[in-house]
Structure formats: structure tokens, C-alpha cells
Amino acid sequence: MKQIVLSAFFLLLCGLTAYSQGPAEQAPQGFDVVRADIAQGKIDTIIYASETVGTNRKALVYTPPGFSKTKKYPVLYLLHGIGGDEKEWFNNGVPHVIFDNLYAEGKMEPMIVVLPNGRAMKDDRATGNIMAPDKVQAFATFEQDLLNDLIPFVEKSYPVKKDREHRAIAGLSMGGGQSLNFGLGNLDQFAWVGGFSSAPNTKAPEVLVPDPEKARKQLKLLYVSCGDQDGLLHVSKRTNEYLKANEVPHIYRIIPNGYHDFKVWKDDLYHYVQMLF
């Protein structure tokens, strides 16, 4: 019921239908500012063994206020951009602050959020030429690291719900492309998919969604968004046009005066997580 209400509210608020673009209502002032008078979640660093990469890898994990090991939680995997790592969202997008504020207002379903390093290679630091072919390839390799190594580790280490209906993925820029590629390419694993200002690593829409009927049946939410001043807008635009033509329900947000930056991505995160689970 919460999902239906939130989705309907969001569409009404933004002046959108599932297939069209319109003015995007932006997050309220102070949504990303620390409030000392509310309960706060916790950020931990985890280390997991990656057979895909052949080394141990790091990720951050956010657990919500009031977290209890006796309760089972849905999980969101939140991916960074080509110049970042597992700390990019935390350092620049303050997701923990956004989540804490939403929880205080009763607008977010309790969930665990995993912030991995999407550059799946032994030296996964965002240093040197971040556009080097091996580093770009590592973002594609992360699909196997995510599915075969990270998700199983999270499910062994945290009290999480393990079905696709309780697993979401989203990301910014390169991570937005990963989220669309991995989420739509593995609908048996993810029911909730979001791409924020997705980069050119995003597969062509007919490859992303080769079977529109299957996508219509399996997706709980497909969220595509970009700033109207972003040079990568064409990636989101072509995805939206294909989804619209093939009647795949989705939310398409064009953020006014929006560039390729965290102002846009924080706004996206604020709206996206309210619709999950």
C-alpha cells in the first residue's frame, strides 16, 4: 500500500505520467542538512572476498536508525561515478544525512544501503587515467563481482530479505549506466532500478530491454533522470523514448537547470528512495 501511495504522490507532485516528462519538483530546502535532534543511522566499512577480482574489496554499508538484527531489511545498492569509489557518495552526496532526515519524517522504508566500489579490479583506486581501457572495463566486470561476491556477502553478514522484490540498484553517471545495465539485465535479481544522469556506458535501450513485456511484469520501479543542462542527457532521453514507445512503465525526470553534479544526484536520491519497497 505504501508503494502505491508514494508512487501516486510522486507522479502527481512532479506532473509526470509513467511515460512522459514534465517539470520536476525538487527536494525541499534542508533535505541534505544534518539535524542534531533526530536519530541517526550508522555507516560501516566492510571487506569482502571477491573471487571475481581475486582480492579483498571494500564497501560502505548504511544501517538505519533503530537497526535490529532480529528484523529483515530490503537492500539498495548505490553506485558511484567513473571518478569515484565507495566513498564518493558518502563524501559528496551525504546519503546518510538524506536518509536520516527522511526517516525522521516517516518518508522512507527502513532499508540497508550498500555503497560499493564499482571499479572491479585489483587496484580499484580512482587515480591516474580514470578513462584507461582497463579501468573502464572494470566497471563492466563489476556486474559479476556484485552478483557473485558482494550480494552473497551482504546476505550472509546482515539480516536482509533475499528476494528480488526487496533488492534495488541505482547509481550516478557511470554508476547510473551500471545500474540500468545490471538491473535491467538481471530482472531475476532486481525489481527496482534507477539511473541518475546515466553515462555512455549505458547499453542501447533495445539491448537493455529486449523483452518489454517481461520488463512490464517484473519491474516494481524504473527511474530515469537527468539534468536539462547535462551533456549526457541524450543517454537518458533515448532510454525514455524507447521505454515510452514500448509501453514500459517508468518515471522520467528532467531536472530544470540541472548539470552533471551532486546537486542533481542528491535530489534524485531523495526522490528515488521514497518510492522503494
Steps between C-alpha positions, in 0.01 A plus 500: 500500500783740586655443158174581321443815704856628461510430128171673442608794713831531319337497156247759608767713663726503198228540241617180330338194353682170480597576141557874474722773626392811681619752757680328786415610851830533679591386850411747779756730653697331776440144381877438501591693818592320823236526771632445852156436645424176315616139514787416271594190306846351490765471227744210515778382272487134401763286332390210283688237305451539128562188296420705192791736560720267701545728798321648800288804423337778704149642514307727733176386659234728646265355761194705599414652838364232729674225302434156650657168412168334578328676209553435130557796269485570127825614340600780263832481315608859428773546236747784440641666188812440291716731712387365835518201727297358789535832685388735221133504596584527870745788453306702242138386511446450876251216447507417871378851580227485236385163631502605866286804419255291299470245780431779748213613276365148450560514125738209448467127548775366727768348280868415487699696241825364358748737336755286312802577288372442148849482349556125525876462469785433742608865507155652521611848603373799301850611407696559183313486171151406613403459134767234435350195324569261788332736747198546277477123452508457877163676526349230277679226694333628814177332392647161586665629817166643610292193423742228600703655781356814658130412517568155650733660757239759599235231529723293730607796712177700540135413570370570152215377286649300215234511230503730198197692624711627789816583305557834324784655304572860401797714416634823357668552162718192437320338791168598342602312188606205713168506683296494181726236342514273803149560630315463172736225394425300814132541570513175693720687750366858504143634495593865564739679263615863481738684270605854594664691211607170351826503304575363150589161649122451508403235249270586211139486620405210275783305664403616849138397452483240222172364638273791599223267614734328746616836630142617546423192708814492714594861570368665813666830411715628215626852561692699237611856569739768378559874523386704202845661468689170518708411193402137550127567484478317168568169677200534730290647220549204267424261784180683582391511137543125460322422826215730408466353150490150645266589786739406778385694810771727636558837657693749289619815674666795330639730769489871405837677500657167585860420413714189541557545872398400848232765524307293247599161640410584857160617378459173308593293803254691718213416266608150400533349846156621604348275235689183590351193662 
